[in-house]
Amino acid sequence: MTTVMAILMIAFVTVKLILDAVLPIFDTLCENRAKSIATMVSNEQATNVMKQHTYDELFTVEKDNNGNIAMIKSNVIPINEIISDVANKIQEEIDHRGRENVQIALRKFYWF
């Protein structure tokens, strides 16, 4: 009976040590993967939304009598709509993607 208890204790300690070594690596890989996905989705969706708009929609250029630019006014309503649309499209795409797999290469566990 004591032999079985010793074997179980060694097994539990071994598993604990392995998990303590693996979890920080896994957390870092997951965080990096999430940032990568968020960056790609943000860029894609911002590009897709901006393809639907022109500079003239977003800004009004006013010139003086000599044809020189006197003022550039931003059209706030379309700009706010774009900001909202981009955020919604990003969230939809992230929700659509669902779960992503993260793999840990064995070389990550070598300490030498």
N, C-alpha and C positions, 0 to 999 in steps of 0.2 A: 504494500500500500504506500509506503514512504517513497518507493522508487517511482511510482506513478505520479505522486504529488511533485516530486523533484523534476520529473520530465515535463509535467504541465507548467510548473513554475518557470523553467528554462524556456519553454515554448512561448509563454506569455511575455516574458522579458524580451525575447528575441523579436517578437512581433512589435512590441512597444518601441524598441530601438529602431527597427526598420521604418515604422510609421513616423517616428520623430525625424528621421532622415529624409523621408520622401515628401512629407506634407509641405515643408517650406519650398521645395523645388516645384511641386505641383501648384502651389498657390501662385508662385511667380510666373510659371508658364501660363496659367489660366488668366492672370491679370494682363500679361503681355498679349495674349490671343484676343482678349476682350477689347483692349485698346486698338489693336490692329483692325478688328472687325468694325469697331465704331468709326475709325478713321476712314476706312474704305467706304462704308455705307454713307457717311456724311459727305464725302467728296462726290460719290455717285449721285446722290439725291440732290445736292446743291447744283451740280452741273445739269441734271435733268430739268429741274425747276427753272434755272436761269435761261435755258434754251428757249423757253416760252416767252421771254421778255426782251424788250429792246431798251437801249439807253434813253431814247426819247420818252418812253413810258415813265421812267424813274426820275428823270431830271429835266428841268426846263431851263434853257439857256436864254438869257435876256441880253440884248446888245444895245449899245448906245447909238446915237445918230451916225457915228463914223464907222459902225460895224464892229467895234471892239466889244469884247465880252465884258458886260458890266456886272452880271450876277448869274450864278447858277443856283437854282432853287430845286430842292429835292421834293418829290411828290410823295408825301409820307404814307398815304393810304396804300398805294401799290407796293411800297417797300415793306410795310407791315404785313401785307398779305403774303408776300414772298417769304418773309421770316417765319410766319406761321405755317405756310405750306411746306417749307423745308423741314421744319421740326416735325410736322405730322408725317411726312414721307419717310423721314429717318426712323421714327418710332414704328411705323407700319412695316418697314423692311426688316428691322431688328426682330419684331414680333414674328414675322413670316419665316425668318431663318430658323427659329427655334434653337435647339441645343446644338452645340458644336463639339466635336471630339477633340480631346487634347491628349497627345501621346508623349510619354517620357522616354527618351533614349537612354539605354543602359549606360552610355558613357557619362551621363550626368552624375552617376553615383561613384565614379572613380575619384579618389582624393589625391592621387599622385600624378 
